Amino acid sequence: MFHPDQCDPPTRDGAGSSMAAPPGEVIAKMTLKEVALEFGVTVRTIQNWVKKLGLPVVSICGKVYAEPDALRAWWEEQKKGSTKR
């Protein structure tokens, strides 16, 4: 777990917005490799999803992570979008 006092505040990448964590909030995080294993795809695919599909990631101290709750919400939105096609 990351604590915001350890380095610069996390910023949200993926969607293009920036959001710092509230003071004292601990953020659960997954590495891109963990995300790839969870979805059963390669890290490269996850990187493509970040760039092309807006998979939400957080930049912490220059490294990229994903928040499990944000991933679940993103995945549900992706499933809804695929059924509309």
C-alpha positions as semicolon CSV with decimal commas, in nm:
position;residue;x (nm);y (nm);z (nm)
1;M;0,000;0,000;0,000
2;F;0,114;0,352;-0,078
3;H;0,088;0,638;0,165
4;P;0,080;0,986;0,005
5;D;0,342;1,125;0,246
6;Q;0,610;0,900;0,089
7;C;0,658;1,110;-0,226
8;D;0,469;1,343;-0,461
9;P;0,091;1,305;-0,457
10;P;-0,045;1,045;-0,701
11;T;-0,184;1,179;-1,026
12;R;-0,437;1,003;-1,245
13;D;-0,314;0,936;-1,599
14;G;-0,533;0,744;-1,848
15;A;-0,831;0,982;-1,852
16;G;-0,614;1,291;-1,883
17;S;-0,724;1,444;-1,554
18;S;-0,507;1,503;-1,251
19;M;-0,619;1,419;-0,900
20;A;-0,417;1,415;-0,579
21;A;-0,511;1,177;-0,300
22;P;-0,666;1,338;0,008
23;P;-0,421;1,377;0,299
24;G;-0,378;1,051;0,490
25;E;-0,563;0,836;0,234
26;V;-0,396;0,502;0,164
27;I;-0,430;0,393;-0,197
28;A;-0,449;0,025;-0,296
29;K;-0,247;-0,031;-0,611
30;M;-0,163;-0,300;-0,863
31;T;0,135;-0,303;-1,096
32;L;0,070;-0,326;-1,468
33;K;0,203;-0,682;-1,454
34;E;-0,055;-0,770;-1,187
35;V;-0,328;-0,607;-1,395
36;A;-0,219;-0,808;-1,701
37;L;-0,231;-1,132;-1,502
38;E;-0,576;-1,042;-1,366
39;F;-0,714;-0,982;-1,717
40;G;-0,518;-1,268;-1,878
41;V;-0,338;-1,042;-2,126
42;T;0,015;-0,908;-2,176
43;V;0,157;-0,595;-2,015
44;R;0,179;-0,447;-2,366
45;T;-0,197;-0,497;-2,406
46;I;-0,257;-0,318;-2,075
47;Q;-0,035;-0,031;-2,196
48;N;-0,240;-0,015;-2,517
49;W;-0,565;-0,011;-2,318
50;V;-0,430;0,282;-2,113
51;K;-0,350;0,480;-2,428
52;K;-0,641;0,379;-2,653
53;L;-0,927;0,287;-2,420
54;G;-0,856;0,506;-2,119
55;L;-0,783;0,229;-1,869
56;P;-0,739;0,430;-1,546
57;V;-0,390;0,432;-1,401
58;V;-0,213;0,633;-1,132
59;S;0,142;0,763;-1,151
60;I;0,319;0,736;-0,816
61;C;0,682;0,846;-0,784
62;G;0,730;0,797;-1,158
63;K;0,583;0,443;-1,166
64;V;0,244;0,348;-1,306
65;Y;-0,014;0,158;-1,103
66;A;-0,384;0,084;-1,122
67;E;-0,643;0,109;-0,846
68;P;-0,855;-0,211;-0,821
69;D;-1,186;-0,024;-0,770
70;A;-1,120;0,200;-1,070
71;L;-1,030;-0,106;-1,282
72;R;-1,356;-0,280;-1,191
73;A;-1,559;0,028;-1,281
74;W;-1,367;0,071;-1,609
75;W;-1,417;-0,296;-1,700
76;E;-1,794;-0,275;-1,635
77;E;-1,812;0,029;-1,864
78;Q;-1,616;-0,157;-2,134
79;K;-1,858;-0,452;-2,113
80;K;-2,157;-0,218;-2,147
81;G;-1,999;-0,050;-2,448
82;S;-1,929;-0,380;-2,623
83;T;-2,295;-0,493;-2,592
84;K;-2,414;-0,171;-2,764
85;R;-2,215;-0,240;-3,079
